[in-house]
Amino acid sequence: PGFAQGFLGNGCSGTQDSRYKHQVGQARAFPARLADGIERLQDPSVLFQEIESASSTLKLEAMLPETGDLESISQLLMESFIEVLEPWMLPASLGPVASAWNWLIMEWERQIIKTTLTVNYKRIMTQPSLRKPKGWQFEGESLGMLLVTDAGNGPEAVAFLELCTLPPDGRTPDDTLGMLLMVFGDSRSARPYLQNFCVAPKWRRRGLGRVLLRMAERVVRDVWREDRIYLHAGSNEAARNLYRSSGYQMTGLLQSPESLHMSKTLEGVPGTERATDALEASTV
């Protein structure tokens, strides 16, 4: 079914399905506060304090994934984007046959997701870094970010998103032709792109997704020194409302009821003001 490609770029998920009840496993992630590039964040202590105080009942920390986290991230993505598999699922009324078939479909796709993540995070799993990728996602140049909590049963992944670079022309990561063209293209023309944004069902409606989204925007602005971020919002209206209320607007490229191409301008990119002042001074 190609679920590993199907969920890419769909934005924040807001669905839950009882057919996939695997518990999201324990996280072993690397603290973002120790990653390379963290020194470029403006007022990092303020950001991490915001994360830690996002919930009065949870102790949260921003992390980068390591190899041991791929299983739990795969399960989180499966749990969050289960609707992508619905066309391939059999109705429960068919009994044991349906149960066996649906289990095989989900296990097969979970392994595909895990393999895809292994490729995407090749760089940061060997050298944890918040810095801008130097190549394409399929070359191992992608940044995964987690919110992790310890609710008493060990560290658990609460929310997840992925930052990579993609041409800002409305194409999606599951556009096979577009990806093939990127092989021969120049990655310097790509712009920050957010995908696979999800919050574990039992931790939703607590503002945690908004906290992780703001951190991603700060990384793009301060560490990557980029002034715009792009994404595709799927058909989930709650996710679209989150993006709209966070300042994202439709680009007008390749819009459809199932997917909206959106972007947000990030104000205050470090060095921008100094560069503008220098340009104005040189023309006086």
C-alpha contacts under 8 A as a table, 3 or more apart, distances in Angstrom:
res1	aa1	res2	aa2	distance
1	P	85	L	7.48
1	P	88	W	7.30
1	P	109	E	7.68
2	G	5	Q	5.49
2	G	6	G	6.02
2	G	109	E	7.20
2	G	112	I	7.99
3	F	6	G	4.58
3	F	7	F	6.09
3	F	84	V	6.66
3	F	85	L	6.77
3	F	109	E	5.96
3	F	112	I	7.80
3	F	113	I	7.50
4	A	7	F	6.16
4	A	8	L	7.01
4	A	109	E	6.70
4	A	110	R	7.95
4	A	112	I	5.99
4	A	113	I	4.82
4	A	116	T	6.96
5	Q	8	L	5.45
5	Q	173	P	7.23
5	Q	174	D	5.07
6	G	84	V	6.66
6	G	174	D	6.34
7	F	10	N	5.65
7	F	81	F	6.58
7	F	84	V	6.63
7	F	196	N	7.01
8	L	11	G	7.88
8	L	172	T	7.55
8	L	173	P	5.94
8	L	174	D	6.36
8	L	195	Q	6.13
8	L	196	N	5.82
9	G	172	T	6.22
9	G	173	P	6.34
9	G	174	D	7.88
9	G	194	L	7.16
9	G	195	Q	4.45
9	G	196	N	6.02
9	G	231	L	6.56
9	G	232	H	5.31
9	G	233	A	7.29
9	G	234	G	7.85
10	N	13	S	7.69
10	N	195	Q	6.60
10	N	196	N	6.62
10	N	197	F	7.93
10	N	232	H	5.68
10	N	233	A	5.44
10	N	234	G	4.61
10	N	259	S	7.20
11	G	194	L	7.57
11	G	195	Q	5.47
11	G	196	N	5.78
11	G	197	F	5.22
11	G	198	C	7.43
11	G	231	L	6.92
11	G	232	H	5.84
11	G	233	A	4.77
11	G	234	G	5.87
11	G	239	A	7.06
12	C	195	Q	7.98
12	C	196	N	6.89
12	C	197	F	4.52
12	C	198	C	4.86
12	C	199	V	7.58
12	C	233	A	7.22
12	C	234	G	7.69
12	C	236	N	7.92
12	C	239	A	5.20
13	S	80	S	5.69
13	S	81	F	6.29
13	S	197	F	6.93
13	S	198	C	5.24
13	S	199	V	7.17
13	S	236	N	6.85
13	S	239	A	6.51
14	G	80	S	6.98
14	G	198	C	7.67
14	G	199	V	7.81
14	G	201	P	7.56
14	G	236	N	6.68
14	G	238	A	6.74
14	G	239	A	6.82
15	T	80	S	6.10
15	T	81	F	7.06
15	T	82	I	7.73
15	T	83	E	7.67
15	T	201	P	7.43
16	Q	79	E	6.66
16	Q	80	S	6.29
16	Q	82	I	7.41
16	Q	201	P	6.18
17	D	20	Y	6.16
17	D	21	K	7.87
17	D	79	E	7.09
17	D	82	I	6.72
18	S	21	K	5.95
20	Y	78	M	7.79
20	Y	79	E	6.29
20	Y	82	I	7.76
21	K	79	E	7.61
22	H	75	Q	6.92
22	H	79	E	7.89
23	Q	75	Q	7.55
24	V	72	S	5.18
24	V	73	I	7.50
24	V	75	Q	5.78
24	V	76	L	5.83
24	V	156	E	7.12
24	V	157	A	7.01
25	G	71	E	7.22
25	G	72	S	4.60
25	G	75	Q	7.76
25	G	156	E	6.50
25	G	157	A	7.53
26	Q	69	D	7.53
26	Q	72	S	6.64
26	Q	154	G	6.22
26	Q	155	P	5.26
26	Q	156	E	4.82
26	Q	157	A	6.96
27	A	68	G	7.40
27	A	69	D	5.40
27	A	72	S	6.85
27	A	148	V	7.13
27	A	154	G	7.95
27	A	155	P	5.23
27	A	156	E	5.22
27	A	157	A	5.85
28	R	65	P	7.51
28	R	66	E	6.75
28	R	68	G	6.07
28	R	69	D	5.77
28	R	155	P	7.23
29	A	63	M	5.56
29	A	64	L	5.51
29	A	65	P	4.75
29	A	66	E	5.32
29	A	68	G	7.71
29	A	69	D	6.37
30	F	34	L	7.74
30	F	35	A	7.75
30	F	63	M	5.24
30	F	64	L	5.02
30	F	65	P	6.27
30	F	66	E	6.61
30	F	128	P	7.35
31	P	34	L	5.62
31	P	35	A	6.85
31	P	61	E	7.35
31	P	62	A	6.26
31	P	63	M	4.39
31	P	64	L	6.26
32	A	35	A	5.10
32	A	38	I	7.43
32	A	62	A	5.57
32	A	63	M	4.65
32	A	64	L	5.81
32	A	130	L	7.77
33	R	38	I	6.26
33	R	62	A	7.59
33	R	63	M	7.88
34	L	38	I	6.99
35	A	38	I	5.90
35	A	128	P	5.31
35	A	129	S	4.92
35	A	130	L	6.41
36	D	39	E	7.56
36	D	128	P	6.35
36	D	129	S	4.36
36	D	130	L	6.06
36	D	131	R	7.10
37	G	40	R	5.64
37	G	41	L	7.66
37	G	129	S	6.04
37	G	130	L	5.26
37	G	131	R	5.48
37	G	223	V	6.35
38	I	41	L	5.61
38	I	44	P	7.58
38	I	129	S	7.98
38	I	130	L	6.64
38	I	223	V	7.37
39	E	44	P	7.92
40	R	222	D	6.02
40	R	223	V	5.28
41	L	44	P	5.47
41	L	218	R	7.27
41	L	219	V	6.98
41	L	222	D	5.17
41	L	223	V	6.04
42	Q	222	D	6.53
43	D	46	V	5.53
43	D	47	L	6.86
44	P	47	L	5.09
44	P	48	F	6.25
45	S	48	F	5.24
45	S	49	Q	5.96
46	V	49	Q	5.11
46	V	50	E	6.18
47	L	50	E	5.12
47	L	51	I	6.41
47	L	215	M	7.26
48	F	51	I	4.97
48	F	52	E	6.10
48	F	61	E	7.68
48	F	62	A	7.76
49	Q	52	E	5.06
49	Q	53	S	6.04
50	E	53	S	5.22
50	E	54	A	5.94
50	E	211	V	7.74
51	I	54	A	5.18
51	I	60	L	6.37
51	I	61	E	6.73
51	I	62	A	7.44
51	I	211	V	6.43
51	I	212	L	7.90
52	E	55	S	7.23
52	E	59	K	6.09
52	E	60	L	5.06
52	E	61	E	6.38
53	S	56	S	6.54
53	S	59	K	7.84
53	S	60	L	7.83
54	A	60	L	7.72
54	A	207	G	7.30
54	A	208	L	6.81
54	A	211	V	7.16
55	S	58	L	5.30
55	S	59	K	7.32
55	S	60	L	7.81
55	S	206	R	7.31
55	S	208	L	7.90
58	L	149	T	6.40
58	L	150	D	7.48
58	L	151	A	6.95
59	K	149	T	5.47
59	K	150	D	6.51
59	K	151	A	7.83
60	L	147	L	6.34
60	L	148	V	5.55
60	L	149	T	4.75
60	L	150	D	7.62
61	E	147	L	5.65
61	E	148	V	5.36
61	E	149	T	6.57
62	A	145	M	7.04
62	A	146	L	5.67
62	A	147	L	4.76
62	A	148	V	6.39
63	M	145	M	5.93
63	M	146	L	5.04
63	M	147	L	6.24
63	M	148	V	6.88
64	L	124	I	7.69
64	L	128	P	6.97
64	L	143	L	7.82
64	L	144	G	6.00
64	L	145	M	5.05
64	L	146	L	6.07
65	P	68	G	7.89
65	P	69	D	5.74
65	P	70	L	7.28
65	P	121	Y	7.99
65	P	124	I	7.76
65	P	125	M	6.68
65	P	144	G	6.25
65	P	145	M	6.79
65	P	146	L	7.07
66	E	69	D	5.42
66	E	70	L	7.15
66	E	124	I	7.86
66	E	125	M	5.04
67	T	70	L	5.75
67	T	118	T	7.53
67	T	125	M	6.46
68	G	71	E	6.91
69	D	72	S	5.45
69	D	73	I	6.16
70	L	73	I	5.06
70	L	74	S	5.94
70	L	114	K	5.94
70	L	117	L	6.90
70	L	118	T	7.30
71	E	74	S	5.16
71	E	75	Q	6.33
71	E	114	K	6.52
72	S	75	Q	5.10
72	S	76	L	6.15
72	S	157	A	7.35
73	I	76	L	4.94
73	I	77	L	6.16
73	I	157	A	7.48
73	I	160	F	7.68
74	S	77	L	5.21
74	S	78	M	6.16
74	S	110	R	5.98
74	S	111	Q	7.94
74	S	113	I	5.94
74	S	114	K	5.67
75	Q	78	M	5.03
75	Q	79	E	6.03
75	Q	110	R	6.96
76	L	79	E	5.10
76	L	80	S	6.07
76	L	157	A	7.92
76	L	198	C	7.93
76	L	200	A	6.35
77	L	80	S	5.04
77	L	81	F	5.87
77	L	82	I	7.96
77	L	196	N	7.45
77	L	198	C	7.16
78	M	81	F	5.41
78	M	82	I	5.46
78	M	106	M	7.81
78	M	110	R	6.86
79	E	82	I	5.61
79	E	200	A	7.56
79	E	201	P	7.84
80	S	198	C	6.35
80	S	199	V	7.25
80	S	200	A	6.73
80	S	201	P	7.10
81	F	84	V	5.95
82	I	85	L	5.65
82	I	86	E	6.99
83	E	86	E	5.13
84	V	87	P	7.37
85	L	88	W	5.55
85	L	89	M	6.51
85	L	106	M	7.94
86	E	89	M	5.10
88	W	105	I	7.73
89	M	98	A	7.72
89	M	101	W	7.60
89	M	102	N	5.63
89	M	105	I	7.70
90	L	94	L	7.32
90	L	98	A	5.20
90	L	99	S	7.91
90	L	101	W	7.28
90	L	102	N	6.59
91	P	94	L	6.01
91	P	98	A	6.39
92	A	95	G	5.66
92	A	98	A	5.86
92	A	99	S	6.83
93	S	98	A	7.69
94	L	97	V	6.21
94	L	98	A	5.38
95	G	98	A	5.52
95	G	99	S	6.40
96	P	99	S	4.93
96	P	100	A	6.06
97	V	100	A	5.30
97	V	101	W	6.16
98	A	101	W	5.11
98	A	102	N	5.93
99	S	102	N	5.27
99	S	103	W	6.08
100	A	103	W	5.20
100	A	104	L	6.28
101	W	104	L	5.18
101	W	105	I	6.26
102	N	105	I	5.07
102	N	106	M	6.21
103	W	106	M	5.26
103	W	107	E	6.05
104	L	107	E	5.20
104	L	108	W	5.95
105	I	108	W	5.26
105	I	109	E	6.21
106	M	109	E	5.16
106	M	110	R	5.97
107	E	110	R	5.02
107	E	111	Q	6.34
108	W	111	Q	5.39
108	W	112	I	6.49
109	E	112	I	4.89
109	E	113	I	6.13
110	R	113	I	5.05
110	R	114	K	6.18
111	Q	114	K	5.02
111	Q	115	T	6.15
112	I	115	T	5.13
112	I	116	T	6.13
113	I	116	T	5.03
113	I	117	L	6.13
114	K	117	L	5.14
114	K	118	T	6.16
115	T	118	T	5.06
115	T	119	V	6.52
116	T	119	V	5.25
116	T	120	N	6.20
117	L	120	N	4.90
117	L	121	Y	5.97
118	T	121	Y	5.60
118	T	122	K	6.07
119	V	122	K	5.42
119	V	138	F	6.48
119	V	139	E	7.11
119	V	140	G	5.18
120	N	123	R	7.92
120	N	137	Q	5.46
120	N	138	F	5.73
120	N	139	E	6.84
120	N	140	G	4.26
120	N	141	E	6.05
120	N	142	S	5.37
120	N	143	L	7.92
121	Y	124	I	5.52
121	Y	125	M	5.94
121	Y	140	G	5.31
121	Y	141	E	6.47
121	Y	142	S	5.55
121	Y	143	L	6.50
121	Y	144	G	7.08
122	K	125	M	5.57
122	K	126	T	6.66
122	K	140	G	4.66
122	K	141	E	7.05
123	R	126	T	5.55
123	R	127	Q	5.95
123	R	128	P	7.51
123	R	140	G	5.69
123	R	141	E	6.03
123	R	142	S	7.53
124	I	127	Q	4.80
124	I	128	P	4.35
124	I	129	S	5.76
124	I	141	E	7.89
124	I	142	S	7.62
124	I	143	L	6.73
125	M	128	P	5.88
130	L	143	L	7.10
130	L	219	V	6.99
130	L	223	V	6.90
131	R	223	V	5.94
131	R	224	W	6.04
132	K	220	V	7.82
132	K	223	V	7.19
132	K	224	W	5.02
133	P	136	W	7.37
133	P	141	E	5.05
133	P	142	S	6.25
133	P	143	L	7.66
133	P	164	C	6.92
133	P	165	T	7.32
134	K	141	E	6.61
134	K	187	S	7.54
135	G	139	E	6.43
135	G	140	G	7.85
135	G	141	E	5.57
135	G	165	T	7.86
135	G	187	S	5.88
136	W	139	E	5.28
136	W	140	G	7.08
136	W	141	E	5.52
136	W	142	S	7.41
136	W	164	C	7.33
136	W	165	T	6.49
136	W	166	L	7.59
136	W	182	M	7.96
136	W	187	S	6.72
137	Q	140	G	5.49
137	Q	141	E	4.75
137	Q	142	S	5.08
137	Q	164	C	6.01
137	Q	165	T	7.08
138	F	141	E	6.95
141	E	164	C	7.02
142	S	162	E	7.03
142	S	163	L	6.01
142	S	164	C	4.77
142	S	165	T	7.79
143	L	162	E	5.62
143	L	163	L	5.03
143	L	164	C	6.23
144	G	160	F	7.30
144	G	161	L	5.94
144	G	162	E	4.42
144	G	163	L	6.34
145	M	160	F	5.72
145	M	161	L	5.50
145	M	162	E	6.19
145	M	216	A	7.96
146	L	157	A	6.56
146	L	158	V	7.28
146	L	159	A	5.68
146	L	160	F	4.58
146	L	161	L	6.79
146	L	212	L	7.83
147	L	157	A	6.05
147	L	158	V	5.43
147	L	159	A	5.10
147	L	160	F	6.48
147	L	212	L	7.00
148	V	155	P	6.27
148	V	156	E	5.41
148	V	157	A	4.58
148	V	158	V	5.44
148	V	159	A	7.29
149	T	155	P	5.44
149	T	156	E	5.33
149	T	157	A	6.61
149	T	158	V	6.65
150	D	153	N	6.69
150	D	154	G	5.27
150	D	155	P	4.37
150	D	156	E	6.01
151	A	154	G	6.71
151	A	155	P	7.15
151	A	156	E	7.39
153	N	156	E	7.94
157	A	160	F	7.49
157	A	200	A	7.67
158	V	199	V	5.97
158	V	200	A	5.44
158	V	203	W	6.51
159	A	197	F	7.65
159	A	198	C	5.71
159	A	199	V	4.18
159	A	200	A	5.99
159	A	208	L	7.23
159	A	209	G	6.61
159	A	212	L	7.41
160	F	196	N	7.25
160	F	197	F	5.69
160	F	198	C	5.49
160	F	199	V	6.46
160	F	212	L	7.75
161	L	194	L	7.13
161	L	195	Q	6.16
161	L	196	N	5.19
161	L	197	F	4.14
161	L	198	C	6.46
161	L	212	L	7.90
162	E	194	L	5.79
162	E	195	Q	5.29
162	E	196	N	5.82
162	E	197	F	6.77
163	L	192	P	6.78
163	L	193	Y	5.70
163	L	194	L	4.79
163	L	195	Q	6.54
163	L	216	A	7.62
164	C	192	P	5.89
164	C	193	Y	5.33
164	C	194	L	6.63
165	T	187	S	7.84
165	T	190	A	5.36
165	T	191	R	5.04
165	T	192	P	4.60
165	T	193	Y	5.26
166	L	173	P	7.97
166	L	187	S	7.96
166	L	190	A	4.71
166	L	191	R	5.45
166	L	192	P	6.54
166	L	193	Y	5.98
167	P	170	G	7.63
167	P	171	R	7.38
167	P	189	S	6.34
167	P	190	A	4.24
167	P	191	R	5.91
168	P	171	R	7.46
168	P	190	A	6.58
168	P	191	R	6.13
168	P	230	Y	7.18
169	D	253	L	6.85
170	G	253	L	5.36
170	G	254	L	5.83
170	G	261	H	5.97
171	R	175	D	6.41
171	R	178	G	6.71
171	R	254	L	7.82
172	T	175	D	5.33
172	T	178	G	7.90
172	T	232	H	7.46
173	P	176	T	7.73
173	P	179	M	7.02
174	D	179	M	7.72
175	D	178	G	5.18
175	D	179	M	6.14
176	T	179	M	5.14
176	T	180	L	6.28
177	L	180	L	5.10
177	L	181	L	6.27
178	G	181	L	5.15
178	G	182	M	6.33
179	M	182	M	5.02
179	M	183	V	6.76
180	L	183	V	5.38
180	L	184	F	7.47
181	L	184	F	5.61
181	L	185	G	6.30
182	M	185	G	4.63
182	M	186	D	7.32
182	M	187	S	7.64
186	D	189	S	6.04
186	D	190	A	7.80
187	S	190	A	5.33
191	R	226	E	7.92
191	R	228	R	7.56
191	R	229	I	6.97
191	R	230	Y	7.48
192	P	220	V	7.02
192	P	226	E	7.52
192	P	228	R	7.08
192	P	229	I	5.03
192	P	230	Y	6.17
193	Y	229	I	5.79
193	Y	230	Y	4.70
193	Y	231	L	5.50
194	L	197	F	7.40
194	L	229	I	7.28
194	L	230	Y	6.24
194	L	231	L	5.11
194	L	232	H	7.95
195	Q	231	L	6.41
195	Q	232	H	7.43
198	C	209	G	7.24
199	V	203	W	6.68
199	V	204	R	6.13
199	V	208	L	7.52
199	V	209	G	6.19
200	A	203	W	5.50
200	A	204	R	6.54
201	P	204	R	5.46
203	W	206	R	6.68
203	W	208	L	7.77
204	R	207	G	7.36
204	R	208	L	7.22
204	R	209	G	7.80
205	R	208	L	7.60
206	R	209	G	7.99
207	G	210	R	5.40
207	G	211	V	6.50
208	L	211	V	5.07
208	L	212	L	6.37
209	G	212	L	5.24
209	G	213	L	6.09
210	R	213	L	4.99
210	R	214	R	6.20
210	R	242	L	7.48
211	V	214	R	5.25
211	V	215	M	6.42
212	L	215	M	5.05
212	L	216	A	6.30
213	L	216	A	5.13
213	L	217	E	6.33
214	R	217	E	5.05
214	R	218	R	6.21
215	M	218	R	5.02
215	M	219	V	6.26
216	A	219	V	5.13
216	A	220	V	6.28
217	E	220	V	5.11
217	E	221	R	6.07
217	E	229	I	7.48
217	E	266	L	7.41
218	R	221	R	5.06
218	R	222	D	5.72
218	R	223	V	7.58
219	V	222	D	5.40
219	V	223	V	5.06
219	V	224	W	6.43
220	V	223	V	5.84
220	V	224	W	4.79
220	V	225	R	6.27
220	V	226	E	5.76
220	V	227	D	7.65
220	V	229	I	7.42
221	R	224	W	5.88
221	R	225	R	4.87
221	R	226	E	5.08
221	R	227	D	5.93
221	R	228	R	7.89
221	R	266	L	6.39
221	R	267	E	7.89
221	R	268	G	7.58
221	R	269	V	5.35
221	R	270	P	7.55
222	D	225	R	5.22
222	D	226	E	7.63
222	D	269	V	6.13
222	D	270	P	6.14
225	R	269	V	5.81
225	R	270	P	6.60
226	E	229	I	7.75
226	E	266	L	7.69
226	E	269	V	6.71
227	D	265	T	5.75
227	D	266	L	4.71
227	D	267	E	6.58
227	D	268	G	7.97
227	D	269	V	6.13
228	R	263	S	6.76
228	R	264	K	5.56
228	R	265	T	4.53
228	R	266	L	5.46
229	I	263	S	5.48
229	I	264	K	5.52
229	I	265	T	6.83
229	I	266	L	7.53
230	Y	261	H	7.36
230	Y	262	M	5.75
230	Y	263	S	4.28
230	Y	264	K	6.72
231	L	261	H	5.98
231	L	262	M	5.46
231	L	263	S	6.30
232	H	259	S	6.01
232	H	260	L	5.30
232	H	261	H	4.57
232	H	262	M	6.00
233	A	236	N	7.69
233	A	239	A	6.97
233	A	240	R	6.00
233	A	259	S	5.48
233	A	260	L	5.05
233	A	261	H	6.57
233	A	262	M	7.14
234	G	239	A	7.62
234	G	240	R	7.48
234	G	258	E	5.50
234	G	259	S	4.60
234	G	260	L	6.57
235	S	240	R	7.70
235	S	257	P	6.51
235	S	258	E	4.76
235	S	259	S	6.13
236	N	239	A	5.53
236	N	240	R	6.49
237	E	240	R	4.96
237	E	241	N	6.09
238	A	241	N	5.12
238	A	242	L	6.28
239	A	242	L	5.05
239	A	243	Y	6.41
240	R	243	Y	5.18
240	R	244	R	6.14
241	N	244	R	5.04
241	N	245	S	5.96
242	L	245	S	5.28
242	L	246	S	6.14
243	Y	246	S	5.00
243	Y	247	G	6.45
243	Y	248	Y	5.28
243	Y	249	Q	7.98
244	R	247	G	5.30
244	R	248	Y	4.97
244	R	249	Q	6.45
245	S	248	Y	7.33
247	G	264	K	6.06
248	Y	262	M	5.99
248	Y	263	S	5.20
248	Y	264	K	4.57
248	Y	265	T	7.93
249	Q	262	M	5.20
249	Q	263	S	5.54
249	Q	264	K	6.35
250	M	253	L	7.85
250	M	260	L	6.68
250	M	261	H	5.79
250	M	262	M	4.25
250	M	263	S	6.47
251	T	261	H	5.93
251	T	262	M	5.33
251	T	263	S	6.45
252	G	255	Q	6.40
252	G	261	H	7.17
253	L	261	H	6.28
254	L	260	L	7.46
254	L	261	H	6.83
255	Q	259	S	6.16
255	Q	260	L	4.99
255	Q	261	H	6.21
256	S	259	S	5.21
256	S	260	L	6.18
257	P	260	L	7.35
266	L	269	V	7.06
268	G	272	T	7.18
268	G	273	E	7.82
269	V	272	T	5.64
269	V	273	E	7.99
270	P	273	E	7.40
271	G	274	R	5.19
271	G	275	A	6.08
272	T	275	A	5.17
272	T	276	T	6.19
273	E	276	T	5.10
273	E	277	D	6.14
274	R	277	D	5.13
274	R	278	A	6.14
275	A	278	A	5.15
275	A	279	L	6.24
276	T	279	L	5.12
276	T	280	E	6.23
277	D	280	E	5.16
277	D	281	A	6.10
278	A	281	A	5.09
278	A	282	S	6.21
279	L	282	S	5.22
279	L	283	T	6.58
280	E	283	T	5.35
280	E	284	V	6.62
281	A	284	V	5.35
